[in-house]
Amino acid sequence: MEKHLVDHDIEIVGENEKLYRCSCCKHFTLNTVGEYSICRLCYWEDDGTLPDEVDRFSHPNGSTLNDYKNDFEKR
Ligand SMILES: [Zn+2]
């Protein structure tokens, strides 16, 4: 009865897992870099935009990193 809440919603991150810093929220949430992983915190799609490329328009995200970050911080 209470048993069908299974797998893949939340992934527990093991200590050995190598994570990369999200360019947007600065948390270590990405398993890959520049390979379109979605940050699990701010949902920025990592298209390889670097933290100092804040004004580069990112097509997958439909926004610049700067605008995206401002929106995220407001939420
Ligand atoms: Zn993020």
N, CA, C, O and the ligand as a Tripos MOL2 file, in Angstrom:
@<TRIPOS>MOLECULE
protein
  301   299    76     0     0
PROTEIN
NO_CHARGES

@<TRIPOS>ATOM
      1 N           0.8100   -1.2130    0.0000 N.3       1 MET1
      2 CA          0.0000    0.0000    0.0000 C.3       1 MET1
      3 C           0.8470    1.2680    0.0000 C.2       1 MET1
      4 O           0.5910    2.1810   -0.7850 O.2       1 MET1
      5 N           1.8520    1.3350    0.8700 N.am      2 GLU2
      6 CA          2.6650    2.5510    0.9220 C.3       2 GLU2
      7 C           3.9770    2.3820    0.1700 C.2       2 GLU2
      8 O           4.9350    3.1210    0.3970 O.2       2 GLU2
      9 N           4.0100    1.4160   -0.7160 N.am      3 LYS3
     10 CA          5.3280    1.0450   -1.2270 C.3       3 LYS3
     11 C           5.6730    1.5030   -2.6270 C.2       3 LYS3
     12 O           6.7800    1.2360   -3.0950 O.2       3 LYS3
     13 N           4.7780    2.1780   -3.3100 N.am      4 HIS4
     14 CA          5.2050    2.4600   -4.6740 C.3       4 HIS4
     15 C           5.8580    3.8220   -4.9290 C.2       4 HIS4
     16 O           5.8670    4.3140   -6.0580 O.2       4 HIS4
     17 N           6.3850    4.4010   -3.9070 N.am      5 LEU5
     18 CA          7.2550    5.5590   -4.1400 C.3       5 LEU5
     19 C           8.6780    5.0580   -4.3870 C.2       5 LEU5
     20 O           9.4820    4.9700   -3.4580 O.2       5 LEU5
     21 N           8.9730    4.7420   -5.5980 N.am      6 VAL6
     22 CA         10.2890    4.1810   -5.8970 C.3       6 VAL6
     23 C          11.1530    5.1470   -6.7100 C.2       6 VAL6
     24 O          10.6830    6.1610   -7.2250 O.2       6 VAL6
     25 N          12.3430    4.8150   -6.7940 N.am      7 ASP7
     26 CA         13.4660    5.4710   -7.5260 C.3       7 ASP7
     27 C          13.3470    6.8860   -8.0870 C.2       7 ASP7
     28 O          12.4740    7.6640   -7.7030 O.2       7 ASP7
     29 N          14.1580    7.1530   -8.9070 N.am      8 HIS8
     30 CA         14.5920    8.3150   -9.6800 C.3       8 HIS8
     31 C          13.9980    9.7220   -9.4830 C.2       8 HIS8
     32 O          14.1170   10.5390  -10.3960 O.2       8 HIS8
     33 N          13.3900   10.0350   -8.3880 N.am      9 ASP9
     34 CA         13.0150   11.4300   -8.2060 C.3       9 ASP9
     35 C          14.1900   12.2120   -7.6450 C.2       9 ASP9
     36 O          14.6360   13.2030   -8.2240 O.2       9 ASP9
     37 N          14.6670   11.7560   -6.5330 N.am     10 ILE10
     38 CA         15.8090   12.4190   -5.9220 C.3      10 ILE10
     39 C          16.9780   11.4610   -5.8860 C.2      10 ILE10
     40 O          16.8620   10.3160   -5.4470 O.2      10 ILE10
     41 N          18.0810   11.9460   -6.3460 N.am     11 GLU11
     42 CA         19.2670   11.1240   -6.4030 C.3      11 GLU11
     43 C          20.1590   11.5020   -5.2260 C.2      11 GLU11
     44 O          20.4780   12.6750   -5.0340 O.2      11 GLU11
     45 N          20.5480   10.5380   -4.4640 N.am     12 ILE12
     46 CA         21.4680   10.8220   -3.3730 C.3      12 ILE12
     47 C          22.8880   10.8620   -3.9330 C.2      12 ILE12
     48 O          23.3260    9.9450   -4.6280 O.2      12 ILE12
     49 N          23.5780   11.9200   -3.6210 N.am     13 VAL13
     50 CA         24.9130   12.1060   -4.1780 C.3      13 VAL13
     51 C          25.9710   11.4790   -3.2730 C.2      13 VAL13
     52 O          26.1340   11.8640   -2.1150 O.2      13 VAL13
     53 N          26.6680   10.5260   -3.8200 N.am     14 GLY14
     54 CA         27.7120    9.8570   -3.0500 C.3      14 GLY14
     55 C          28.9580   10.7070   -2.9380 C.2      14 GLY14
     56 O          29.1650   11.6410   -3.7120 O.2      14 GLY14
     57 N          29.7630   10.3780   -1.9910 N.am     15 GLU15
     58 CA         30.9660   11.1800   -1.7680 C.3      15 GLU15
     59 C          31.9700   11.0890   -2.9080 C.2      15 GLU15
     60 O          32.7670   12.0040   -3.1190 O.2      15 GLU15
     61 N          31.9280   10.0020   -3.6290 N.am     16 ASN16
     62 CA         32.9130    9.8190   -4.6890 C.3      16 ASN16
     63 C          32.5060   10.4330   -6.0140 C.2      16 ASN16
     64 O          33.2880   10.4900   -6.9620 O.2      16 ASN16
     65 N          31.2800   10.8850   -6.0580 N.am     17 GLU17
     66 CA         30.8160   11.4290   -7.3120 C.3      17 GLU17
     67 C          31.4340   12.7910   -7.5700 C.2      17 GLU17
     68 O          31.4300   13.6630   -6.7010 O.2      17 GLU17
     69 N          31.9610   12.9630   -8.7630 N.am     18 LYS18
     70 CA         32.5730   14.2340   -9.1220 C.3      18 LYS18
     71 C          31.4790   15.1630   -9.6390 C.2      18 LYS18
     72 O          30.7600   14.8410  -10.5850 O.2      18 LYS18
     73 N          31.3730   16.3110   -9.0030 N.am     19 LEU19
     74 CA         30.3520   17.2500   -9.4350 C.3      19 LEU19
     75 C          30.9720   18.5720   -9.8610 C.2      19 LEU19
     76 O          32.0260   18.9800   -9.3740 O.2      19 LEU19
     77 N          30.2980   19.2110  -10.7670 N.am     20 TYR20
     78 CA         30.7870   20.4810  -11.2710 C.3      20 TYR20
     79 C          29.8890   21.6090  -10.7950 C.2      20 TYR20
     80 O          28.7000   21.4160  -10.5390 O.2      20 TYR20
     81 N          30.4660   22.7630  -10.6840 N.am     21 ARG21
     82 CA         29.7370   23.9120  -10.1830 C.3      21 ARG21
     83 C          28.8350   24.4920  -11.2700 C.2      21 ARG21
     84 O          29.2600   24.7370  -12.3990 O.2      21 ARG21
     85 N          27.6030   24.6990  -10.8940 N.am     22 CYS22
     86 CA         26.6450   25.3270  -11.8020 C.3      22 CYS22
     87 C          27.0560   26.7890  -12.0310 C.2      22 CYS22
     88 O          27.3520   27.5100  -11.0780 O.2      22 CYS22
     89 N          27.0710   27.2130  -13.2830 N.am     23 SER23
     90 CA         27.4670   28.5900  -13.5930 C.3      23 SER23
     91 C          26.4660   29.5950  -13.0370 C.2      23 SER23
     92 O          26.7980   30.7600  -12.8220 O.2      23 SER23
     93 N          25.2680   29.1460  -12.8100 N.am     24 CYS24
     94 CA         24.2160   30.0560  -12.3930 C.3      24 CYS24
     95 C          24.1290   30.2060  -10.8780 C.2      24 CYS24
     96 O          24.3030   31.3080  -10.3580 O.2      24 CYS24
     97 N          23.8650   29.1180  -10.1680 N.am     25 CYS25
     98 CA         23.6360   29.2410   -8.7240 C.3      25 CYS25
     99 C          24.8890   28.9470   -7.9060 C.2      25 CYS25
    100 O          24.8830   29.1190   -6.6870 O.2      25 CYS25
    101 N          25.9610   28.5080   -8.5590 N.am     26 LYS26
    102 CA         27.2420   28.2560   -7.9020 C.3      26 LYS26
    103 C          27.2730   27.0330   -6.9950 C.2      26 LYS26
    104 O          28.2360   26.8410   -6.2540 O.2      26 LYS26
    105 N          26.2570   26.2230   -7.0410 N.am     27 HIS27
    106 CA         26.2870   24.9930   -6.2620 C.3      27 HIS27
    107 C          26.8260   23.8480   -7.1120 C.2      27 HIS27
    108 O          26.7360   23.8650   -8.3390 O.2      27 HIS27
    109 N          27.3820   22.8650   -6.4370 N.am     28 PHE28
    110 CA         27.9390   21.7220   -7.1620 C.3      28 PHE28
    111 C          26.8200   20.7290   -7.4560 C.2      28 PHE28
    112 O          26.5270   19.8390   -6.6580 O.2      28 PHE28
    113 N          26.2130   20.9030   -8.6060 N.am     29 THR29
    114 CA         25.0280   20.1160   -8.9290 C.3      29 THR29
    115 C          25.1470   19.3580  -10.2300 C.2      29 THR29
    116 O          24.2540   18.5770  -10.5580 O.2      29 THR29
    117 N          26.2170   19.5560  -10.9880 N.am     30 LEU30
    118 CA         26.2770   18.9820  -12.3270 C.3      30 LEU30
    119 C          27.2370   17.8030  -12.4170 C.2      30 LEU30
    120 O          28.3540   17.8560  -11.9040 O.2      30 LEU30
    121 N          26.7900   16.7470  -13.0700 N.am     31 ASN31
    122 CA         27.6340   15.5700  -13.2560 C.3      31 ASN31
    123 C          28.5970   15.7430  -14.4230 C.2      31 ASN31
    124 O          29.6410   15.0950  -14.4860 O.2      31 ASN31
    125 N          28.2360   16.6090  -15.3260 N.am     32 THR32
    126 CA         29.0740   16.8550  -16.4930 C.3      32 THR32
    127 C          29.1530   18.3600  -16.6650 C.2      32 THR32
    128 O          28.4210   19.1060  -16.0150 O.2      32 THR32
    129 N          30.0320   18.7970  -17.5300 N.am     33 VAL33
    130 CA         30.0930   20.2260  -17.7910 C.3      33 VAL33
    131 C          29.9710   20.4640  -19.2940 C.2      33 VAL33
    132 O          30.6250   19.7930  -20.0920 O.2      33 VAL33
    133 N          29.1360   21.4170  -19.6690 N.am     34 GLY34
    134 CA         28.9510   21.7410  -21.0790 C.3      34 GLY34
    135 C          28.2100   20.6720  -21.8630 C.2      34 GLY34
    136 O          28.2820   20.6340  -23.0910 O.2      34 GLY34
    137 N          27.4980   19.8030  -21.1540 N.am     35 GLU35
    138 CA         26.7750   18.7310  -21.8420 C.3      35 GLU35
    139 C          25.2810   18.7790  -21.5810 C.2      35 GLU35
    140 O          24.6000   17.7540  -21.5790 O.2      35 GLU35
    141 N          24.7990   19.9540  -21.3680 N.am     36 TYR36
    142 CA         23.3620   20.1760  -21.2470 C.3      36 TYR36
    143 C          22.7150   19.4260  -20.0930 C.2      36 TYR36
    144 O          21.5680   18.9920  -20.1930 O.2      36 TYR36
    145 N          23.4450   19.2760  -19.0110 N.am     37 SER37
    146 CA         22.8300   18.7680  -17.7870 C.3      37 SER37
    147 C          21.9880   19.8940  -17.1990 C.2      37 SER37
    148 O          22.3270   21.0710  -17.3280 O.2      37 SER37
    149 N          20.9120   19.5260  -16.5650 N.am     38 ILE38
    150 CA         20.0630   20.5160  -15.9290 C.3      38 ILE38
    151 C          20.4330   20.6010  -14.4540 C.2      38 ILE38
    152 O          20.4870   19.5870  -13.7580 O.2      38 ILE38
    153 N          20.6850   21.8020  -13.9900 N.am     39 CYS39
    154 CA         20.9810   21.9850  -12.5710 C.3      39 CYS39
    155 C          19.7500   21.6350  -11.7570 C.2      39 CYS39
    156 O          18.6420   22.0700  -12.0700 O.2      39 CYS39
    157 N          19.9510   20.8460  -10.7100 N.am     40 ARG40
    158 CA         18.7890   20.3980   -9.9350 C.3      40 ARG40
    159 C          18.2820   21.4660   -8.9760 C.2      40 ARG40
    160 O          17.2160   21.3190   -8.3790 O.2      40 ARG40
    161 N          19.0420   22.5310   -8.8320 N.am     41 LEU41
    162 CA         18.5950   23.6040   -7.9470 C.3      41 LEU41
    163 C          17.8980   24.7370   -8.6960 C.2      41 LEU41
    164 O          16.7690   25.1100   -8.3790 O.2      41 LEU41
    165 N          18.5860   25.2680   -9.6810 N.am     42 CYS42
    166 CA         18.0400   26.4460  -10.3630 C.3      42 CYS42
    167 C          17.5090   26.1170  -11.7550 C.2      42 CYS42
    168 O          16.9200   26.9760  -12.4130 O.2      42 CYS42
    169 N          17.7110   24.8910  -12.2010 N.am     43 TYR43
    170 CA         17.2370   24.4180  -13.5010 C.3      43 TYR43
    171 C          17.9060   25.0880  -14.6880 C.2      43 TYR43
    172 O          17.4060   25.0240  -15.8120 O.2      43 TYR43
    173 N          19.0200   25.7210  -14.4380 N.am     44 TRP44
    174 CA         19.8300   26.2190  -15.5510 C.3      44 TRP44
    175 C          20.3270   25.0260  -16.3550 C.2      44 TRP44
    176 O          20.8160   24.0510  -15.7850 O.2      44 TRP44
    177 N          20.2050   25.0990  -17.6610 N.am     45 GLU45
    178 CA         20.7300   24.0300  -18.5000 C.3      45 GLU45
    179 C          22.1550   24.3720  -18.8720 C.2      45 GLU45
    180 O          22.4110   25.4140  -19.4750 O.2      45 GLU45
    181 N          23.0740   23.5120  -18.5200 N.am     46 ASP46
    182 CA         24.4870   23.8110  -18.7000 C.3      46 ASP46
    183 C          24.9290   23.6220  -20.1450 C.2      46 ASP46
    184 O          25.2440   22.5130  -20.5780 O.2      46 ASP46
    185 N          24.9440   24.7130  -20.8690 N.am     47 ASP47
    186 CA         25.3540   24.6570  -22.2760 C.3      47 ASP47
    187 C          26.8050   25.0760  -22.4420 C.2      47 ASP47
    188 O          27.2510   25.3500  -23.5560 O.2      47 ASP47
    189 N          27.5340   25.1260  -21.3570 N.am     48 GLY48
    190 CA         28.9390   25.4920  -21.4280 C.3      48 GLY48
    191 C          29.2000   26.9610  -21.1580 C.2      48 GLY48
    192 O          30.3390   27.4250  -21.2210 O.2      48 GLY48
    193 N          28.1360   27.6870  -20.8580 N.am     49 THR49
    194 CA         28.3170   29.0830  -20.4910 C.3      49 THR49
    195 C          29.1360   29.1740  -19.2100 C.2      49 THR49
    196 O          28.8390   28.5010  -18.2230 O.2      49 THR49
    197 N          30.1490   29.9980  -19.2330 N.am     50 LEU50
    198 CA         30.9980   30.1330  -18.0590 C.3      50 LEU50
    199 C          30.4660   31.2300  -17.1380 C.2      50 LEU50
    200 O          29.7320   32.1200  -17.5690 O.2      50 LEU50
    201 N          30.8510   31.1510  -15.8530 N.am     51 PRO51
    202 CA         30.3480   32.1340  -14.8960 C.3      51 PRO51
    203 C          30.6610   33.5840  -15.2840 C.2      51 PRO51
    204 O          29.9620   34.5010  -14.8530 O.2      51 PRO51
    205 N          31.6900   33.7940  -16.0820 N.am     52 ASP52
    206 CA         31.9870   35.1740  -16.4660 C.3      52 ASP52
    207 C          31.3990   35.5600  -17.8290 C.2      52 ASP52
    208 O          31.6880   36.6300  -18.3640 O.2      52 ASP52
    209 N          30.5800   34.6750  -18.3700 N.am     53 GLU53
    210 CA         29.9160   34.9980  -19.6380 C.3      53 GLU53
    211 C          28.4510   35.3520  -19.3920 C.2      53 GLU53
    212 O          27.5490   34.8490  -20.0620 O.2      53 GLU53
    213 N          28.2460   36.2100  -18.4340 N.am     54 VAL54
    214 CA         26.8960   36.4690  -17.9600 C.3      54 VAL54
    215 C          25.9890   37.1240  -18.9920 C.2      54 VAL54
    216 O          24.7660   37.0610  -18.8700 O.2      54 VAL54
    217 N          26.5720   37.7480  -20.0020 N.am     55 ASP55
    218 CA         25.7450   38.4140  -20.9870 C.3      55 ASP55
    219 C          25.6390   37.6600  -22.3040 C.2      55 ASP55
    220 O          25.1090   38.1740  -23.2890 O.2      55 ASP55
    221 N          26.1480   36.4460  -22.3060 N.am     56 ARG56
    222 CA         26.0310   35.6190  -23.5060 C.3      56 ARG56
    223 C          24.6490   34.9780  -23.5320 C.2      56 ARG56
    224 O          24.2270   34.3530  -22.5590 O.2      56 ARG56
    225 N          23.9540   35.1350  -24.6450 N.am     57 PHE57
    226 CA         22.6190   34.5510  -24.7300 C.3      57 PHE57
    227 C          22.7160   33.0360  -24.8380 C.2      57 PHE57
    228 O          23.4360   32.5030  -25.6820 O.2      57 PHE57
    229 N          21.9840   32.3590  -23.9760 N.am     58 SER58
    230 CA         21.9880   30.9010  -23.9710 C.3      58 SER58
    231 C          20.6850   30.3960  -24.5730 C.2      58 SER58
    232 O          19.6200   30.5760  -23.9830 O.2      58 SER58
    233 N          20.7580   29.7760  -25.7200 N.am     59 HIS59
    234 CA         19.5430   29.3160  -26.3930 C.3      59 HIS59
    235 C          18.7630   28.2660  -25.6090 C.2      59 HIS59
    236 O          17.5430   28.3840  -25.4980 O.2      59 HIS59
    237 N          19.4150   27.2480  -25.0630 N.am     60 PRO60
    238 CA         18.6390   26.2460  -24.3140 C.3      60 PRO60
    239 C          17.8600   26.8470  -23.1400 C.2      60 PRO60
    240 O          16.8080   26.3370  -22.7530 O.2      60 PRO60
    241 N          18.3830   27.9170  -22.5900 N.am     61 ASN61
    242 CA         17.7310   28.5280  -21.4350 C.3      61 ASN61
    243 C          16.8540   29.7170  -21.8130 C.2      61 ASN61
    244 O          16.0980   30.2260  -20.9850 O.2      61 ASN61
    245 N          16.9530   30.1510  -23.0450 N.am     62 GLY62
    246 CA         16.1430   31.2630  -23.5260 C.3      62 GLY62
    247 C          16.4390   32.5630  -22.8040 C.2      62 GLY62
    248 O          15.5620   33.4160  -22.6700 O.2      62 GLY62
    249 N          17.6560   32.7180  -22.3420 N.am     63 SER63
    250 CA         17.9990   33.8720  -21.5240 C.3      63 SER63
    251 C          19.5160   33.9990  -21.4340 C.2      63 SER63
    252 O          20.2400   33.0600  -21.7610 O.2      63 SER63
    253 N          19.9870   35.1360  -21.0000 N.am     64 THR64
    254 CA         21.4060   35.2120  -20.6620 C.3      64 THR64
    255 C          21.5660   34.6620  -19.2470 C.2      64 THR64
    256 O          20.6000   34.5770  -18.4880 O.2      64 THR64
    257 N          22.7710   34.2980  -18.9120 N.am     65 LEU65
    258 CA         23.0350   33.7830  -17.5680 C.3      65 LEU65
    259 C          22.6770   34.8190  -16.5050 C.2      65 LEU65
    260 O          22.1350   34.4950  -15.4470 O.2      65 LEU65
    261 N          22.9920   36.0580  -16.8150 N.am     66 ASN66
    262 CA         22.7080   37.1400  -15.8830 C.3      66 ASN66
    263 C          21.2110   37.2680  -15.5750 C.2      66 ASN66
    264 O          20.8030   37.3410  -14.4160 O.2      66 ASN66
    265 N          20.4050   37.2950  -16.6430 N.am     67 ASP67
    266 CA         18.9540   37.4110  -16.4530 C.3      67 ASP67
    267 C          18.3990   36.1870  -15.7340 C.2      67 ASP67
    268 O          17.5410   36.2990  -14.8580 O.2      67 ASP67
    269 N          18.8990   35.0320  -16.1140 N.am     68 TYR68
    270 CA         18.4210   33.7960  -15.5160 C.3      68 TYR68
    271 C          18.7030   33.7770  -14.0230 C.2      68 TYR68
    272 O          17.8660   33.3870  -13.2080 O.2      68 TYR68
    273 N          19.9060   34.2110  -13.6970 N.am     69 LYS69
    274 CA         20.3190   34.2290  -12.2970 C.3      69 LYS69
    275 C          19.4720   35.2040  -11.4810 C.2      69 LYS69
    276 O          19.0640   34.9040  -10.3590 O.2      69 LYS69
    277 N          19.2190   36.3620  -12.0580 N.am     70 ASN70
    278 CA         18.3670   37.3380  -11.3580 C.3      70 ASN70
    279 C          16.9820   36.7810  -11.0940 C.2      70 ASN70
    280 O          16.4200   36.9680  -10.0150 O.2      70 ASN70
    281 N          16.4360   36.0940  -12.0890 N.am     71 ASP71
    282 CA         15.1190   35.4810  -11.9130 C.3      71 ASP71
    283 C          15.1500   34.4200  -10.8250 C.2      71 ASP71
    284 O          14.2380   34.3290  -10.0030 O.2      71 ASP71
    285 N          16.2110   33.6200  -10.8290 N.am     72 PHE72
    286 CA         16.3250   32.5530   -9.8470 C.3      72 PHE72
    287 C          16.4100   33.1290   -8.4310 C.2      72 PHE72
    288 O          15.7940   32.6110   -7.5000 O.2      72 PHE72
    289 N          17.1700   34.1880   -8.2890 N.am     73 GLU73
    290 CA         17.3410   34.7710   -6.9550 C.3      73 GLU73
    291 C          16.0680   35.4150   -6.4350 C.2      73 GLU73
    292 O          15.8790   35.5440   -5.2250 O.2      73 GLU73
    293 N          15.2010   35.8160   -7.3440 N.am     74 LYS74
    294 CA         13.9140   36.3880   -6.9370 C.3      74 LYS74
    295 C          12.9490   35.3220   -6.4510 C.2      74 LYS74
    296 O          12.0890   35.5950   -5.6140 O.2      74 LYS74
    297 N          13.0860   34.0970   -6.9750 N.am     75 ARG75
    298 CA         12.1320   33.0560   -6.6310 C.3      75 ARG75
    299 C          12.2870   32.5720   -5.1930 C.2      75 ARG75
    300 O          11.5480   31.6910   -4.7550 O.2      75 ARG75
    301 ZN         22.2400   26.0310  -10.6860 Zn       76 ZN76
@<TRIPOS>BOND
     1     1     2 1
     2     2     3 1
     3     3     4 2
     4     3     5 am
     5     5     6 1
     6     6     7 1
     7     7     8 2
     8     7     9 am
     9     9    10 1
    10    10    11 1
    11    11    12 2
    12    11    13 am
    13    13    14 1
    14    14    15 1
    15    15    16 2
    16    15    17 am
    17    17    18 1
    18    18    19 1
    19    19    20 2
    20    19    21 am
    21    21    22 1
    22    22    23 1
    23    23    24 2
    24    23    25 am
    25    25    26 1
    26    26    27 1
    27    27    28 2
    28    27    29 am
    29    29    30 1
    30    30    31 1
    31    31    32 2
    32    31    33 am
    33    33    34 1
    34    34    35 1
    35    35    36 2
    36    35    37 am
    37    37    38 1
    38    38    39 1
    39    39    40 2
    40    39    41 am
    41    41    42 1
    42    42    43 1
    43    43    44 2
    44    43    45 am
    45    45    46 1
    46    46    47 1
    47    47    48 2
    48    47    49 am
    49    49    50 1
    50    50    51 1
    51    51    52 2
    52    51    53 am
    53    53    54 1
    54    54    55 1
    55    55    56 2
    56    55    57 am
    57    57    58 1
    58    58    59 1
    59    59    60 2
    60    59    61 am
    61    61    62 1
    62    62    63 1
    63    63    64 2
    64    63    65 am
    65    65    66 1
    66    66    67 1
    67    67    68 2
    68    67    69 am
    69    69    70 1
    70    70    71 1
    71    71    72 2
    72    71    73 am
    73    73    74 1
    74    74    75 1
    75    75    76 2
    76    75    77 am
    77    77    78 1
    78    78    79 1
    79    79    80 2
    80    79    81 am
    81    81    82 1
    82    82    83 1
    83    83    84 2
    84    83    85 am
    85    85    86 1
    86    86    87 1
    87    87    88 2
    88    87    89 am
    89    89    90 1
    90    90    91 1
    91    91    92 2
    92    91    93 am
    93    93    94 1
    94    94    95 1
    95    95    96 2
    96    95    97 am
    97    97    98 1
    98    98    99 1
    99    99   100 2
   100    99   101 am
   101   101   102 1
   102   102   103 1
   103   103   104 2
   104   103   105 am
   105   105   106 1
   106   106   107 1
   107   107   108 2
   108   107   109 am
   109   109   110 1
   110   110   111 1
   111   111   112 2
   112   111   113 am
   113   113   114 1
   114   114   115 1
   115   115   116 2
   116   115   117 am
   117   117   118 1
   118   118   119 1
   119   119   120 2
   120   119   121 am
   121   121   122 1
   122   122   123 1
   123   123   124 2
   124   123   125 am
   125   125   126 1
   126   126   127 1
   127   127   128 2
   128   127   129 am
   129   129   130 1
   130   130   131 1
   131   131   132 2
   132   131   133 am
   133   133   134 1
   134   134   135 1
   135   135   136 2
   136   135   137 am
   137   137   138 1
   138   138   139 1
   139   139   140 2
   140   139   141 am
   141   141   142 1
   142   142   143 1
   143   143   144 2
   144   143   145 am
   145   145   146 1
   146   146   147 1
   147   147   148 2
   148   147   149 am
   149   149   150 1
   150   150   151 1
   151   151   152 2
   152   151   153 am
   153   153   154 1
   154   154   155 1
   155   155   156 2
   156   155   157 am
   157   157   158 1
   158   158   159 1
   159   159   160 2
   160   159   161 am
   161   161   162 1
   162   162   163 1
   163   163   164 2
   164   163   165 am
   165   165   166 1
   166   166   167 1
   167   167   168 2
   168   167   169 am
   169   169   170 1
   170   170   171 1
   171   171   172 2
   172   171   173 am
   173   173   174 1
   174   174   175 1
   175   175   176 2
   176   175   177 am
   177   177   178 1
   178   178   179 1
   179   179   180 2
   180   179   181 am
   181   181   182 1
   182   182   183 1
   183   183   184 2
   184   183   185 am
   185   185   186 1
   186   186   187 1
   187   187   188 2
   188   187   189 am
   189   189   190 1
   190   190   191 1
   191   191   192 2
   192   191   193 am
   193   193   194 1
   194   194   195 1
   195   195   196 2
   196   195   197 am
   197   197   198 1
   198   198   199 1
   199   199   200 2
   200   199   201 am
   201   201   202 1
   202   202   203 1
   203   203   204 2
   204   203   205 am
   205   205   206 1
   206   206   207 1
   207   207   208 2
   208   207   209 am
   209   209   210 1
   210   210   211 1
   211   211   212 2
   212   211   213 am
   213   213   214 1
   214   214   215 1
   215   215   216 2
   216   215   217 am
   217   217   218 1
   218   218   219 1
   219   219   220 2
   220   219   221 am
   221   221   222 1
   222   222   223 1
   223   223   224 2
   224   223   225 am
   225   225   226 1
   226   226   227 1
   227   227   228 2
   228   227   229 am
   229   229   230 1
   230   230   231 1
   231   231   232 2
   232   231   233 am
   233   233   234 1
   234   234   235 1
   235   235   236 2
   236   235   237 am
   237   237   238 1
   238   238   239 1
   239   239   240 2
   240   239   241 am
   241   241   242 1
   242   242   243 1
   243   243   244 2
   244   243   245 am
   245   245   246 1
   246   246   247 1
   247   247   248 2
   248   247   249 am
   249   249   250 1
   250   250   251 1
   251   251   252 2
   252   251   253 am
   253   253   254 1
   254   254   255 1
   255   255   256 2
   256   255   257 am
   257   257   258 1
   258   258   259 1
   259   259   260 2
   260   259   261 am
   261   261   262 1
   262   262   263 1
   263   263   264 2
   264   263   265 am
   265   265   266 1
   266   266   267 1
   267   267   268 2
   268   267   269 am
   269   269   270 1
   270   270   271 1
   271   271   272 2
   272   271   273 am
   273   273   274 1
   274   274   275 1
   275   275   276 2
   276   275   277 am
   277   277   278 1
   278   278   279 1
   279   279   280 2
   280   279   281 am
   281   281   282 1
   282   282   283 1
   283   283   284 2
   284   283   285 am
   285   285   286 1
   286   286   287 1
   287   287   288 2
   288   287   289 am
   289   289   290 1
   290   290   291 1
   291   291   292 2
   292   291   293 am
   293   293   294 1
   294   294   295 1
   295   295   296 2
   296   295   297 am
   297   297   298 1
   298   298   299 1
   299   299   300 2
@<TRIPOS>SUBSTRUCTURE
     1 MET1         2 RESIDUE 1 A MET
     2 GLU2         6 RESIDUE 1 A GLU
     3 LYS3        10 RESIDUE 1 A LYS
     4 HIS4        14 RESIDUE 1 A HIS
     5 LEU5        18 RESIDUE 1 A LEU
     6 VAL6        22 RESIDUE 1 A VAL
     7 ASP7        26 RESIDUE 1 A ASP
     8 HIS8        30 RESIDUE 1 A HIS
     9 ASP9        34 RESIDUE 1 A ASP
    10 ILE10       38 RESIDUE 1 A ILE
    11 GLU11       42 RESIDUE 1 A GLU
    12 ILE12       46 RESIDUE 1 A ILE
    13 VAL13       50 RESIDUE 1 A VAL
    14 GLY14       54 RESIDUE 1 A GLY
    15 GLU15       58 RESIDUE 1 A GLU
    16 ASN16       62 RESIDUE 1 A ASN
    17 GLU17       66 RESIDUE 1 A GLU
    18 LYS18       70 RESIDUE 1 A LYS
    19 LEU19       74 RESIDUE 1 A LEU
    20 TYR20       78 RESIDUE 1 A TYR
    21 ARG21       82 RESIDUE 1 A ARG
    22 CYS22       86 RESIDUE 1 A CYS
    23 SER23       90 RESIDUE 1 A SER
    24 CYS24       94 RESIDUE 1 A CYS
    25 CYS25       98 RESIDUE 1 A CYS
    26 LYS26      102 RESIDUE 1 A LYS
    27 HIS27      106 RESIDUE 1 A HIS
    28 PHE28      110 RESIDUE 1 A PHE
    29 THR29      114 RESIDUE 1 A THR
    30 LEU30      118 RESIDUE 1 A LEU
    31 ASN31      122 RESIDUE 1 A ASN
    32 THR32      126 RESIDUE 1 A THR
    33 VAL33      130 RESIDUE 1 A VAL
    34 GLY34      134 RESIDUE 1 A GLY
    35 GLU35      138 RESIDUE 1 A GLU
    36 TYR36      142 RESIDUE 1 A TYR
    37 SER37      146 RESIDUE 1 A SER
    38 ILE38      150 RESIDUE 1 A ILE
    39 CYS39      154 RESIDUE 1 A CYS
    40 ARG40      158 RESIDUE 1 A ARG
    41 LEU41      162 RESIDUE 1 A LEU
    42 CYS42      166 RESIDUE 1 A CYS
    43 TYR43      170 RESIDUE 1 A TYR
    44 TRP44      174 RESIDUE 1 A TRP
    45 GLU45      178 RESIDUE 1 A GLU
    46 ASP46      182 RESIDUE 1 A ASP
    47 ASP47      186 RESIDUE 1 A ASP
    48 GLY48      190 RESIDUE 1 A GLY
    49 THR49      194 RESIDUE 1 A THR
    50 LEU50      198 RESIDUE 1 A LEU
    51 PRO51      202 RESIDUE 1 A PRO
    52 ASP52      206 RESIDUE 1 A ASP
    53 GLU53      210 RESIDUE 1 A GLU
    54 VAL54      214 RESIDUE 1 A VAL
    55 ASP55      218 RESIDUE 1 A ASP
    56 ARG56      222 RESIDUE 1 A ARG
    57 PHE57      226 RESIDUE 1 A PHE
    58 SER58      230 RESIDUE 1 A SER
    59 HIS59      234 RESIDUE 1 A HIS
    60 PRO60      238 RESIDUE 1 A PRO
    61 ASN61      242 RESIDUE 1 A ASN
    62 GLY62      246 RESIDUE 1 A GLY
    63 SER63      250 RESIDUE 1 A SER
    64 THR64      254 RESIDUE 1 A THR
    65 LEU65      258 RESIDUE 1 A LEU
    66 ASN66      262 RESIDUE 1 A ASN
    67 ASP67      266 RESIDUE 1 A ASP
    68 TYR68      270 RESIDUE 1 A TYR
    69 LYS69      274 RESIDUE 1 A LYS
    70 ASN70      278 RESIDUE 1 A ASN
    71 ASP71      282 RESIDUE 1 A ASP
    72 PHE72      286 RESIDUE 1 A PHE
    73 GLU73      290 RESIDUE 1 A GLU
    74 LYS74      294 RESIDUE 1 A LYS
    75 ARG75      298 RESIDUE 1 A ARG
    76 ZN76       301 GROUP 0 **** ****
